[in-house]
């Protein structure tokens, strides 16, 4: 309040009415007499201008803020919708939904289905693009025709703009739907927002407790669209973790289809995520997370003592990733082994099997390889020298088929029953073929026949190949063998060897890595197996025997003596004069077997065979044979041989002293075959 408006001096109340223009008296001092003047209150000009500016700024800021917020929200919705649509579009054109339904692309047929669906979907997208362009062109024509617009003004931009605005609005609305619908299961509509509220998977190496492992597995499965009802730790192994998982709305095949992505989420080695379905519960699987080699503690294998085994014995050949020994009997066994180069099918699988076979007192083996040098380190304990080349392999497979057929008669004559009973005198026979794909077609046909005949007659086939296509193996081979082995292989081979759906069931040899060299062995000698007693899709590993071990074992077994083909089977197959051997320590020759026969003619034939062996020739003059005491005269010799070998006659050869008459060794062997099989003797 100013001095001019102060109450009149001498008054005691400030409540008096102020009358404008009223004369007041001063106090006689500093305040003079004056007139009361009332002035209305007015804010300063700068104050009024500042207040208006602030109001304008506040209104403008609010408008800008609302605009920016709306733009950011709309842009966020649009970005989320565009990203989700791109991911869905990629899944659509790559047919990921079909791959998940198939449980992964595990065969050439599956790959063909996926390719056909992809081509159809690309065509569909092409038709949609053409239809959109046609609609825009029609809209432009309508604007020019009916709206009075000219063809060269902005009428051409109206339809594309409307299309762009409609697409933007649709993407924005879809993005808003995706962001505001977090409860939609992962995998139903794939987008980044589907992950567990932004909780991304993390490496398994970060886990320090079982609880963290469960969370790690849960996030990884959720990220790949695999829902679960329950996840529990089954066991903590020295090589990693075993986790029990109950699936919800998913299949084991779907989990197997994303195994490579799970490897990445867990940040473990390729092929380290292994899935084993439960045959009793379709929604239950065991997830094995391998962080280190399960076979690092495998003991160094030892070779067996000579003739210490029987085909009836259970023998160990390796170890499973769960520590169980790899064991089975050789009796009645045939085996198919598939593995790419470097997978150790020869130095691991075949070497382990032949080491056991050549230690058996009631088994012999014939080793064949049409393309390479095979397992030449076993030469000396085989029933025949190494067989190389397609022609020789075909010939020997033909011999084995003949023996298998003939053994049905021997089996009945010996009262063996329904199955061949192996013994040192009548051993089981194993034909071992490496690089099977290089055999001629007729040899593959013989192999199929041998597989069908051999189980009951003790003649078995073990064969290995790099591929399992129908062209490589022939029809019906994989399903005819007792055991099927797959080392590191192609994905196309899994269905042909293990059957349709094997990949979805956890058999994934296509995720094993073959060796590159002696330092980078990777998964060499690791494999999956199907056969009696082996129904679980877990990894196994063959023993790795060193070449020096085999060389020493071969020397010991040669010194101890090995069984050979039984002469009953050779005689019944008419192969006594075809399949021969020079003998060796512990060997029983044809002549020795003839000595025990009661037929008097057997002595003549045995003496004649010994004479051929001692001379090292295949033809001898009659005079020399008679002079050695084999027979009393040429007439007796002619009668014995002609009576046993149908159509057998002596022949003439030039000995340097003119052409003389004599006999070939083949005639003596045919006569021996007739003595072992009396039904062959002419009546």
C-alpha positions as CSV (number, residue, x, y, z in Angstrom):
1,X,0.0,0.0,0.0
2,X,1.3,3.5,-0.9
3,X,1.5,6.4,1.6
4,X,-1.2,8.2,-0.3
5,X,-3.7,5.5,0.5
6,X,-2.8,5.2,4.2
7,X,-5.5,5.7,6.8
8,X,-6.1,9.2,8.1
9,X,-3.7,10.1,10.9
10,X,-5.4,9.9,14.2
11,X,-7.7,7.1,13.3
12,X,-7.4,3.9,15.1
13,X,-9.0,1.6,12.5
14,X,-7.9,0.5,9.0
15,X,-11.6,-0.4,8.3
16,X,-12.7,3.1,7.3
17,X,-14.1,3.5,3.8
18,X,-11.7,5.1,1.4
19,X,-13.3,7.8,-0.7
20,X,-11.4,8.8,-3.8
21,X,-10.6,12.6,-3.8
22,X,-11.0,12.9,-0.1
23,X,-8.7,15.6,1.5
24,X,-6.7,14.3,4.3
25,X,-4.5,16.1,6.9
26,X,-0.8,15.3,7.3
27,X,0.9,14.5,10.5
28,X,2.6,17.8,10.5
29,X,5.9,16.1,10.0
30,X,7.1,14.3,7.0
31,X,3.6,13.5,5.7
32,X,2.0,16.5,4.1
33,X,-1.7,17.2,3.5
34,X,-3.1,15.6,0.4
35,X,-5.9,13.9,-1.5
36,X,-6.7,10.2,-1.6
37,X,-6.2,8.7,-5.1
38,X,-7.1,5.0,-5.8
39,X,-5.2,3.3,-8.6
40,X,-6.2,-0.2,-9.9
41,X,-3.5,-3.0,-9.6
42,X,-1.8,-3.8,-12.9
43,X,1.0,-6.4,-13.5
44,X,4.1,-5.2,-15.1
45,X,4.3,-5.4,-18.9
46,X,7.2,-7.8,-18.9
47,X,5.4,-10.0,-16.4
48,X,2.3,-10.1,-18.6
49,X,4.4,-10.9,-21.7
50,X,6.3,-13.6,-19.9
51,X,3.2,-15.2,-18.7
52,X,1.7,-15.3,-22.2
53,X,4.9,-16.8,-23.6
54,X,5.0,-19.5,-20.9
55,X,1.3,-20.3,-21.7
56,X,2.1,-20.6,-25.4
57,X,5.2,-22.6,-24.7
58,X,3.3,-25.0,-22.4
59,X,0.6,-25.5,-24.9
60,X,3.0,-26.0,-27.8
61,X,5.2,-28.4,-25.7
62,X,2.2,-30.4,-24.8
63,X,1.1,-30.6,-28.4
64,X,4.6,-31.6,-29.5
65,X,4.9,-34.1,-26.7
66,X,1.6,-35.7,-27.6
67,X,2.6,-35.7,-31.3
68,X,6.0,-37.3,-30.5
69,X,4.5,-39.8,-28.2
70,X,1.9,-40.8,-30.7
71,X,4.5,-41.0,-33.5
72,X,6.9,-43.1,-31.3
73,X,4.1,-45.4,-30.2
74,X,2.8,-45.8,-33.8
75,X,6.4,-46.3,-35.1
76,X,7.0,-48.9,-32.3
77,X,3.8,-50.7,-33.3
78,X,4.7,-50.5,-37.0
79,X,8.3,-51.7,-36.4
80,X,7.1,-54.7,-34.3
81,X,4.5,-55.6,-36.9
82,X,6.9,-55.3,-39.8
83,X,9.6,-57.4,-38.0
84,X,7.1,-60.1,-37.0
85,X,5.7,-60.1,-40.6
86,X,9.2,-60.5,-42.1
87,X,10.0,-63.4,-39.8
88,X,6.7,-65.0,-40.6
89,X,7.2,-64.4,-44.3
90,X,10.7,-66.0,-44.2
91,X,9.3,-69.0,-42.3
92,X,6.5,-69.2,-44.9
93,X,8.7,-69.1,-48.0
94,X,11.3,-71.5,-46.4
95,X,8.5,-73.9,-45.4
96,X,9.7,-74.1,-41.8
97,X,6.2,-75.2,-40.7
98,X,6.4,-78.2,-43.0
99,X,9.9,-79.1,-41.8
100,X,8.7,-79.0,-38.2
101,X,5.7,-81.2,-39.1
102,X,8.1,-83.7,-40.7
103,X,10.4,-83.7,-37.7
104,X,13.3,-82.3,-39.8
105,X,14.6,-83.0,-43.3
106,X,16.1,-86.5,-42.8
107,X,15.8,-87.9,-46.3
108,X,15.8,-87.1,-50.0
109,X,12.0,-87.5,-50.1
110,X,11.5,-85.0,-47.2
111,X,13.8,-82.6,-49.1
112,X,11.8,-83.0,-52.2
113,X,8.5,-82.2,-50.4
114,X,10.0,-79.1,-48.8
115,X,11.3,-77.9,-52.2
116,X,7.9,-78.4,-53.9
117,X,6.1,-76.4,-51.1
118,X,8.7,-73.6,-51.4
119,X,8.2,-73.3,-55.2
120,X,4.4,-73.2,-54.7
121,X,4.6,-70.5,-52.1
122,X,6.9,-68.4,-54.3
123,X,4.4,-68.7,-57.1
124,X,1.6,-67.7,-54.7
125,X,3.6,-64.6,-53.7
126,X,4.2,-63.8,-57.3
127,X,0.4,-64.0,-58.1
128,X,-0.3,-61.7,-55.1
129,X,2.2,-59.1,-56.2
130,X,0.7,-59.2,-59.7
131,X,-2.9,-58.9,-58.3
132,X,-1.8,-55.8,-56.2
133,X,-0.3,-54.1,-59.2
134,X,-3.4,-54.8,-61.3
135,X,-5.7,-53.3,-58.6
136,X,-3.5,-50.2,-58.4
137,X,-3.7,-49.9,-62.2
138,X,-7.4,-50.3,-62.1
139,X,-7.8,-47.6,-59.5
140,X,-5.7,-45.2,-61.5
141,X,-7.9,-45.9,-64.5
142,X,-11.0,-45.2,-62.5
143,X,-9.7,-41.9,-61.2
144,X,-9.0,-40.8,-64.8
145,X,-12.2,-42.2,-66.2
146,X,-14.8,-41.1,-63.5
147,X,-13.2,-38.5,-61.2
148,X,-12.2,-36.0,-64.0
149,X,-8.5,-36.3,-63.3
150,X,-5.9,-36.4,-66.0
151,X,-3.6,-39.3,-66.6
152,X,-0.4,-37.2,-66.1
153,X,-1.3,-35.4,-62.9
154,X,-1.0,-36.9,-59.4
155,X,-3.7,-39.4,-60.1
156,X,-1.1,-42.1,-60.7
157,X,0.2,-41.7,-57.2
158,X,-3.2,-42.1,-55.4
159,X,-3.7,-45.9,-55.7
160,X,-0.1,-46.8,-54.6
161,X,-0.4,-44.3,-51.7
162,X,-3.7,-45.8,-50.6
163,X,-2.1,-49.3,-50.8
164,X,0.9,-48.1,-48.8
165,X,-1.3,-46.5,-46.1
166,X,-3.4,-49.6,-45.8
167,X,-0.3,-51.8,-45.5
168,X,1.2,-49.5,-42.9
169,X,-2.1,-49.5,-40.9
170,X,-2.3,-53.2,-41.1
171,X,1.3,-53.7,-39.9
172,X,0.8,-51.1,-37.1
173,X,-2.3,-52.9,-35.9
174,X,-0.6,-56.3,-36.1
175,X,2.4,-54.9,-34.2
176,X,0.1,-53.5,-31.5
177,X,-1.6,-56.9,-31.3
178,X,1.8,-58.7,-30.9
179,X,3.0,-56.3,-28.2
180,X,-0.2,-56.4,-26.2
181,X,-0.6,-60.2,-26.4
182,X,2.4,-61.7,-24.6
183,X,0.4,-64.8,-23.6
184,X,0.4,-66.2,-27.2
185,X,2.6,-69.3,-27.1
186,X,6.0,-69.1,-28.8
187,X,5.9,-70.8,-32.2
188,X,2.2,-70.0,-32.9
189,X,3.2,-66.6,-34.4
190,X,7.0,-66.2,-34.4
191,X,8.3,-62.8,-33.4
192,X,11.0,-61.5,-31.0
193,X,8.2,-60.5,-28.6
194,X,7.2,-64.1,-28.1
195,X,10.3,-64.9,-26.0
196,X,9.9,-65.1,-22.3
197,X,9.2,-61.4,-21.7
198,X,12.5,-60.6,-23.2
199,X,14.5,-63.2,-21.2
200,X,16.9,-64.5,-23.8
201,X,18.6,-67.9,-23.7
202,X,22.1,-68.0,-22.2
203,X,25.1,-70.4,-22.5
204,X,25.1,-73.6,-20.5
205,X,28.6,-72.7,-19.3
206,X,27.2,-69.9,-17.2
207,X,25.2,-72.3,-15.1
208,X,26.6,-73.0,-11.6
209,X,23.7,-75.0,-10.1
210,X,21.0,-77.4,-11.3
211,X,18.4,-74.6,-11.0
212,X,20.3,-72.5,-13.4
213,X,20.5,-75.4,-15.8
214,X,16.7,-75.8,-15.7
215,X,16.3,-72.1,-16.5
216,X,18.8,-72.3,-19.3
217,X,17.0,-75.3,-20.9
218,X,13.6,-73.7,-20.4
219,X,14.6,-70.5,-22.1
220,X,16.3,-72.3,-25.0
221,X,13.3,-74.5,-25.7
222,X,10.9,-71.5,-25.4
223,X,13.0,-69.5,-27.8
224,X,12.5,-72.3,-30.4
225,X,8.8,-72.5,-29.9
226,X,8.9,-75.7,-27.8
227,X,6.5,-75.5,-24.8
228,X,7.0,-77.7,-21.8
229,X,5.0,-78.8,-18.8
230,X,7.9,-80.0,-16.6
231,X,11.7,-79.8,-16.7
232,X,13.8,-81.7,-14.1
233,X,17.4,-82.6,-13.8
234,X,17.8,-86.4,-14.3
235,X,21.5,-86.6,-13.7
236,X,24.7,-84.6,-13.7
237,X,27.2,-86.6,-15.7
238,X,30.9,-86.1,-16.1
239,X,30.3,-85.2,-19.7
240,X,27.3,-82.8,-19.1
241,X,23.7,-83.0,-18.1
242,X,20.7,-85.3,-18.5
243,X,17.4,-83.4,-18.3
244,X,13.9,-84.9,-18.2
245,X,11.4,-82.8,-20.2
246,X,7.6,-83.2,-20.5
247,X,6.5,-81.5,-23.7
248,X,3.3,-79.5,-24.2
249,X,1.9,-79.3,-27.7
250,X,5.2,-80.3,-29.3
251,X,6.7,-83.6,-30.4
252,X,10.2,-85.1,-30.0
253,X,10.6,-84.7,-33.8
254,X,10.1,-80.9,-33.5
255,X,12.8,-80.8,-30.8
256,X,15.2,-82.8,-33.0
257,X,14.4,-80.5,-35.9
258,X,15.8,-77.5,-33.9
259,X,18.8,-79.4,-32.4
260,X,21.3,-77.3,-34.2
261,X,19.7,-74.1,-32.9
262,X,19.7,-75.5,-29.4
263,X,23.5,-76.2,-29.8
264,X,23.9,-72.5,-30.4
265,X,21.7,-71.4,-27.5
266,X,23.6,-73.6,-25.1
267,X,26.9,-72.6,-26.8
268,X,28.1,-76.2,-26.9
269,X,29.9,-78.2,-29.7
270,X,27.9,-79.0,-32.8
271,X,25.9,-82.2,-32.2
272,X,26.1,-81.8,-28.4
273,X,22.3,-81.7,-27.9
274,X,21.0,-85.2,-28.0
275,X,17.3,-86.2,-27.7
276,X,16.0,-89.6,-26.6
277,X,12.2,-90.0,-26.8
278,X,10.4,-92.2,-24.3
279,X,8.7,-95.1,-26.1
280,X,6.1,-95.4,-23.4
281,X,5.2,-91.7,-23.1
282,X,5.0,-89.6,-26.3
283,X,5.4,-86.3,-24.5
284,X,8.4,-87.3,-22.5
285,X,12.0,-86.9,-23.7
286,X,15.5,-87.1,-22.2
287,X,17.7,-84.2,-23.2
288,X,21.4,-84.8,-23.1
289,X,23.7,-81.8,-23.2
290,X,27.2,-82.9,-23.9
291,X,29.9,-80.4,-22.9
292,X,32.9,-82.8,-23.0
293,X,33.8,-86.1,-24.7
294,X,31.9,-89.0,-23.0
295,X,34.6,-91.4,-24.0
296,X,37.7,-89.8,-22.7
297,X,38.0,-92.4,-19.9
298,X,37.6,-95.5,-22.2
299,X,40.3,-98.0,-21.2
300,X,42.8,-99.1,-23.8
301,X,41.5,-102.3,-25.3
302,X,43.5,-105.6,-25.1
303,X,43.5,-108.3,-27.7
304,X,42.2,-111.8,-26.9
305,X,44.4,-114.9,-26.5
306,X,44.4,-117.3,-29.5
307,X,41.3,-119.5,-29.7
308,X,40.1,-118.2,-26.4
309,X,36.6,-117.2,-27.6
310,X,33.6,-118.8,-29.1
311,X,30.9,-117.3,-31.2
312,X,28.5,-118.1,-28.4
313,X,30.4,-115.8,-26.0
314,X,29.4,-112.2,-25.2
315,X,32.3,-110.1,-26.2
316,X,33.0,-106.4,-25.6
317,X,33.7,-104.2,-28.6
318,X,33.4,-100.7,-27.1
319,X,31.4,-98.5,-24.8
320,X,28.3,-96.4,-24.6
321,X,28.2,-92.8,-23.6
322,X,26.4,-93.9,-20.4
323,X,29.3,-96.2,-19.5
324,X,27.6,-99.4,-20.6
325,X,29.8,-101.9,-22.4
326,X,29.1,-102.5,-26.1
327,X,28.6,-106.3,-26.1
328,X,27.0,-108.9,-28.4
329,X,27.4,-112.4,-29.6
330,X,28.9,-113.3,-33.0
331,X,26.6,-116.3,-33.4
332,X,23.9,-115.6,-35.9
333,X,25.2,-112.0,-36.5
334,X,25.2,-110.1,-39.7
335,X,26.0,-106.4,-39.8
336,X,25.7,-103.3,-42.0
337,X,28.1,-100.5,-41.2
338,X,27.6,-97.1,-42.8
339,X,30.1,-94.3,-42.3
340,X,31.7,-91.5,-44.4
341,X,35.4,-91.3,-45.0
342,X,37.2,-90.6,-41.7
343,X,34.4,-92.1,-39.5
344,X,36.6,-95.1,-38.6
345,X,34.4,-97.8,-40.1
346,X,37.5,-99.8,-41.2
347,X,40.0,-99.0,-38.4
348,X,37.4,-98.9,-35.7
349,X,34.4,-101.1,-36.5
350,X,35.8,-103.8,-38.8
351,X,39.1,-104.1,-37.0
352,X,37.4,-104.6,-33.7
353,X,35.1,-107.3,-35.2
354,X,37.8,-109.2,-37.0
355,X,40.0,-109.2,-33.9
356,X,37.2,-111.1,-32.0
357,X,36.4,-113.4,-34.9
358,X,40.0,-114.5,-35.4
359,X,40.2,-115.2,-31.7
360,X,37.3,-117.7,-31.9
361,X,38.0,-121.4,-32.0
362,X,34.8,-122.0,-33.9
363,X,34.8,-119.3,-36.5
364,X,36.7,-118.4,-39.7
365,X,36.6,-115.2,-41.8
366,X,37.2,-114.2,-45.4
367,X,38.1,-110.6,-45.9
368,X,37.2,-108.8,-49.2
369,X,37.7,-105.3,-50.5
370,X,36.9,-104.4,-54.2
371,X,38.6,-101.0,-54.1
372,X,41.3,-100.6,-51.4
373,X,43.7,-102.7,-49.4
374,X,41.1,-103.4,-46.7
375,X,42.4,-105.1,-43.5
376,X,45.5,-106.7,-44.8
377,X,47.0,-106.7,-41.3
378,X,44.9,-109.8,-40.6
379,X,46.5,-111.8,-43.4
380,X,47.7,-115.1,-42.0
381,X,44.7,-115.8,-39.8
382,X,42.0,-115.5,-42.5
383,X,40.6,-118.6,-44.1
384,X,41.8,-117.3,-47.5
385,X,44.4,-114.7,-48.6
386,X,43.1,-111.1,-48.9
387,X,40.5,-110.9,-51.7
388,X,40.8,-107.8,-53.9
389,X,39.0,-106.5,-56.9
390,X,35.3,-106.8,-57.9
391,X,35.8,-110.0,-59.9
392,X,37.5,-111.9,-57.1
393,X,34.9,-110.6,-54.5
394,X,32.1,-111.7,-56.7
395,X,33.6,-115.2,-57.1
396,X,34.1,-115.6,-53.3
397,X,30.6,-114.4,-52.5
398,X,29.4,-117.0,-55.0
399,X,31.4,-119.6,-53.0
400,X,29.8,-118.5,-49.7
401,X,26.3,-118.7,-51.2
402,X,27.1,-122.3,-52.4
403,X,28.3,-123.2,-49.0
404,X,25.3,-121.7,-47.3
405,X,23.0,-123.7,-49.6
406,X,24.9,-126.9,-49.1
407,X,25.0,-126.6,-45.3
408,X,21.3,-127.3,-45.1
409,X,22.1,-130.9,-46.1
410,X,25.1,-131.1,-43.7
411,X,23.0,-129.7,-40.9
412,X,20.4,-132.4,-41.4
413,X,23.1,-135.1,-41.7
414,X,24.7,-134.0,-38.5
415,X,21.4,-133.7,-36.6
416,X,22.2,-130.0,-35.7
417,X,18.5,-129.0,-35.5
418,X,17.1,-125.8,-37.0
419,X,20.3,-123.7,-36.7
420,X,23.9,-124.5,-37.5
421,X,25.8,-125.5,-34.4
422,X,29.4,-124.0,-34.7
423,X,32.4,-126.0,-33.5
424,X,36.1,-126.2,-34.3
425,X,35.3,-128.9,-36.8
426,X,32.3,-127.1,-38.3
427,X,33.0,-123.4,-37.7
428,X,30.8,-120.4,-38.5
429,X,31.9,-118.5,-41.5
430,X,32.1,-114.6,-41.7
431,X,32.4,-112.8,-45.0
432,X,33.7,-109.3,-44.3
433,X,33.4,-106.8,-47.2
434,X,34.7,-103.3,-47.0
435,X,33.7,-100.6,-49.6
436,X,30.6,-102.5,-50.5
437,X,29.4,-99.8,-52.9
438,X,32.3,-100.7,-55.4
439,X,31.1,-104.3,-55.8
440,X,29.6,-105.3,-59.2
441,X,25.8,-105.6,-59.3
442,X,25.9,-109.4,-59.5
443,X,28.0,-109.4,-56.3
444,X,25.4,-107.3,-54.5
445,X,22.7,-109.7,-55.6
446,X,24.8,-112.6,-54.1
447,X,25.2,-110.6,-50.9
448,X,21.4,-110.3,-50.5
449,X,21.0,-114.0,-51.1
450,X,23.7,-114.8,-48.5
451,X,21.9,-112.6,-45.9
452,X,18.7,-114.6,-46.5
453,X,20.4,-118.0,-46.3
454,X,23.2,-117.5,-43.9
455,X,21.5,-117.1,-40.5
456,X,20.4,-120.7,-40.3
457,X,23.5,-122.2,-41.8
458,X,26.2,-120.2,-40.0
459,X,27.5,-118.2,-43.0
460,X,27.2,-114.5,-42.1
461,X,28.0,-111.2,-43.9
462,X,29.5,-108.1,-42.4
463,X,29.8,-105.3,-44.8
464,X,30.7,-101.6,-44.7
465,X,30.0,-98.7,-47.1
466,X,30.2,-94.9,-47.2
467,X,26.6,-94.5,-48.5
468,X,23.4,-96.3,-48.1
469,X,21.5,-95.4,-51.3
470,X,19.6,-98.0,-53.1
471,X,22.1,-97.8,-55.9
472,X,25.0,-98.4,-53.6
473,X,23.5,-101.2,-51.4
474,X,20.9,-102.8,-53.6
475,X,17.3,-103.5,-52.5
476,X,16.3,-104.9,-49.1
477,X,19.9,-105.2,-47.7
478,X,19.5,-102.8,-44.7
479,X,16.4,-104.5,-43.4
480,X,17.9,-108.0,-43.7
481,X,20.8,-107.6,-41.3
482,X,20.9,-108.3,-37.6
483,X,22.7,-105.1,-36.6
484,X,22.8,-101.8,-38.3
485,X,25.6,-99.4,-37.5
486,X,25.8,-95.7,-38.5
487,X,28.9,-93.7,-37.8
488,X,29.3,-90.1,-39.1
489,X,27.0,-90.2,-42.1
490,X,24.8,-88.1,-44.4
491,X,21.3,-87.2,-43.3
492,X,19.9,-89.0,-46.4
493,X,21.2,-92.3,-45.2
494,X,19.4,-92.3,-41.8
495,X,16.0,-93.2,-43.2
496,X,17.4,-95.9,-45.5
497,X,19.3,-97.6,-42.7
498,X,17.3,-97.0,-39.6
499,X,13.9,-96.5,-41.1
500,X,11.4,-93.7,-41.5
501,X,11.2,-91.3,-38.5
502,X,14.5,-92.4,-37.1
503,X,15.8,-88.8,-37.0
504,X,12.8,-87.7,-35.1
505,X,13.4,-90.6,-32.7
506,X,16.9,-89.3,-31.8
507,X,19.1,-91.2,-34.2
508,X,21.3,-88.4,-35.5
509,X,24.5,-89.8,-37.0
510,X,24.3,-87.0,-39.5
511,X,25.4,-84.7,-36.7
512,X,28.6,-86.6,-36.0
513,X,31.8,-85.2,-37.5
514,X,34.4,-87.5,-39.1
515,X,38.1,-87.2,-38.5
516,X,40.2,-84.9,-40.6
517,X,43.6,-86.2,-39.5
518,X,45.3,-87.9,-36.5
519,X,45.0,-84.7,-34.4
520,X,41.5,-83.7,-35.4
521,X,39.6,-86.9,-34.8
522,X,36.4,-85.3,-33.7
523,X,33.7,-88.0,-33.6
524,X,35.6,-90.8,-35.3
525,X,34.5,-94.3,-34.1
526,X,31.3,-92.9,-32.5
527,X,28.1,-94.4,-33.8
528,X,24.5,-95.2,-33.3
529,X,23.2,-98.8,-33.5
530,X,19.9,-100.7,-34.0
531,X,19.5,-104.4,-33.4
532,X,18.6,-106.9,-30.7
533,X,19.3,-105.3,-27.3
534,X,20.0,-101.9,-28.8
535,X,16.8,-99.8,-28.8
536,X,18.0,-96.5,-27.5
537,X,19.3,-93.6,-29.6
538,X,22.5,-93.0,-27.6
539,X,26.0,-92.7,-28.8
540,X,28.5,-95.6,-28.7
541,X,32.2,-95.8,-29.5
542,X,34.2,-98.7,-31.0
543,X,37.5,-99.8,-29.4
544,X,40.5,-98.3,-31.2
545,X,43.0,-101.1,-31.6
546,X,46.5,-100.2,-32.7
547,X,48.1,-101.8,-35.7
548,X,51.0,-103.2,-33.6
549,X,48.5,-104.9,-31.4
550,X,46.9,-106.7,-34.4
551,X,50.3,-107.7,-35.8
552,X,51.3,-109.4,-32.5
553,X,47.9,-111.0,-32.2
554,X,48.1,-112.4,-35.7
555,X,51.6,-113.9,-35.1
556,X,50.3,-115.5,-31.9
557,X,47.2,-116.9,-33.5
558,X,49.2,-118.3,-36.5
559,X,51.5,-120.1,-34.1
560,X,48.5,-121.6,-32.2
561,X,46.7,-122.6,-35.3
562,X,43.4,-121.6,-36.7
563,X,40.3,-123.6,-37.8
564,X,39.4,-123.7,-41.5
565,X,36.4,-124.4,-43.7
566,X,34.9,-127.8,-42.7
567,X,35.3,-130.3,-45.5
568,X,31.8,-131.5,-45.1
569,X,30.5,-128.2,-46.3
570,X,33.1,-127.9,-49.0
571,X,32.3,-131.4,-50.3
572,X,28.5,-130.7,-50.2
573,X,29.1,-127.5,-52.1
574,X,31.4,-129.2,-54.6
575,X,34.2,-126.8,-53.7
576,X,36.9,-129.1,-52.3
577,X,38.8,-128.7,-55.6
578,X,38.2,-125.0,-55.6
579,X,38.8,-123.7,-52.1
580,X,42.2,-125.1,-50.9
581,X,44.9,-124.0,-48.6
582,X,48.5,-125.1,-48.2
583,X,48.1,-125.8,-44.5
584,X,50.1,-124.5,-41.5
585,X,50.5,-125.1,-37.8
586,X,47.5,-126.9,-36.5
587,X,45.9,-127.1,-39.9
588,X,44.0,-130.3,-41.0
589,X,44.4,-131.1,-44.7
590,X,42.0,-132.8,-47.0
591,X,44.3,-135.9,-47.0
592,X,44.2,-136.0,-43.2
593,X,40.4,-136.0,-43.3
594,X,40.4,-138.7,-45.9
595,X,42.5,-141.0,-43.7
596,X,39.7,-141.3,-41.1
597,X,37.2,-142.5,-43.6
598,X,36.4,-146.3,-43.8
599,X,36.3,-146.4,-47.6
600,X,39.4,-148.1,-49.0
601,X,39.5,-145.7,-51.9
602,X,40.0,-142.8,-49.5
603,X,43.6,-144.0,-48.9
604,X,44.4,-143.9,-52.6
605,X,43.0,-140.4,-53.0
606,X,44.8,-139.1,-49.8
607,X,48.1,-140.5,-51.0
608,X,47.6,-138.9,-54.4
609,X,46.9,-135.5,-52.8
610,X,50.0,-135.7,-50.6
611,X,52.1,-136.5,-53.7
612,X,50.7,-133.4,-55.5
613,X,51.5,-131.3,-52.4
614,X,55.1,-132.7,-52.0
615,X,55.8,-132.1,-55.7
616,X,54.1,-128.7,-55.7
617,X,52.5,-129.3,-59.1
618,X,48.9,-129.7,-60.4
619,X,49.6,-132.6,-62.8
620,X,51.6,-135.9,-62.5
621,X,52.3,-138.8,-64.9
622,X,50.5,-142.0,-64.2
623,X,53.9,-143.9,-64.0
624,X,55.1,-141.5,-61.3
625,X,51.9,-141.9,-59.2
626,X,52.0,-145.7,-59.5
627,X,55.7,-145.8,-58.8
628,X,55.1,-143.8,-55.5
629,X,52.9,-146.6,-54.3
630,X,49.6,-144.7,-54.5
631,X,48.1,-147.6,-56.5
632,X,49.2,-151.1,-57.6
633,X,48.9,-150.2,-61.3
634,X,47.3,-147.7,-63.7
635,X,44.1,-149.8,-64.0
636,X,43.4,-149.6,-60.3
637,X,44.1,-145.9,-60.3
638,X,41.8,-145.4,-63.2
639,X,39.1,-147.4,-61.5
640,X,39.2,-145.5,-58.2
641,X,39.3,-142.0,-59.7
642,X,36.7,-142.7,-62.5
643,X,34.4,-144.4,-59.9
644,X,34.4,-141.3,-57.7
645,X,34.7,-138.3,-60.1
646,X,32.1,-138.4,-62.9
647,X,33.6,-138.4,-66.3
648,X,37.2,-138.2,-64.9
649,X,39.9,-139.3,-67.4
650,X,43.6,-139.0,-67.6
651,X,45.2,-136.4,-69.9
652,X,48.4,-136.2,-71.8
653,X,51.2,-133.6,-71.4
654,X,54.6,-133.1,-72.8
655,X,57.2,-133.8,-70.2
656,X,60.2,-133.3,-72.4
657,X,60.5,-137.0,-73.1
658,X,57.5,-137.1,-75.3
659,X,53.8,-136.8,-74.4
660,X,52.8,-139.1,-71.5
661,X,49.5,-139.8,-69.8
662,X,48.8,-138.6,-66.3
663,X,46.3,-137.1,-63.9
664,X,45.3,-133.5,-62.8
665,X,45.0,-132.5,-59.2
666,X,41.4,-131.3,-59.8
667,X,40.4,-134.9,-60.5
668,X,41.8,-136.1,-57.1
669,X,39.9,-133.2,-55.3
670,X,36.7,-134.1,-57.0
671,X,37.1,-137.7,-55.9
672,X,37.7,-136.5,-52.3
673,X,34.5,-134.4,-52.5
674,X,32.6,-137.5,-53.5
675,X,34.1,-139.4,-50.6
676,X,32.9,-136.8,-48.2
677,X,29.5,-136.6,-49.8
678,X,28.6,-140.2,-50.8
679,X,25.5,-139.1,-52.7
680,X,27.9,-137.6,-55.3
681,X,29.5,-141.0,-56.0
682,X,28.3,-142.5,-59.4
683,X,26.0,-145.5,-59.0
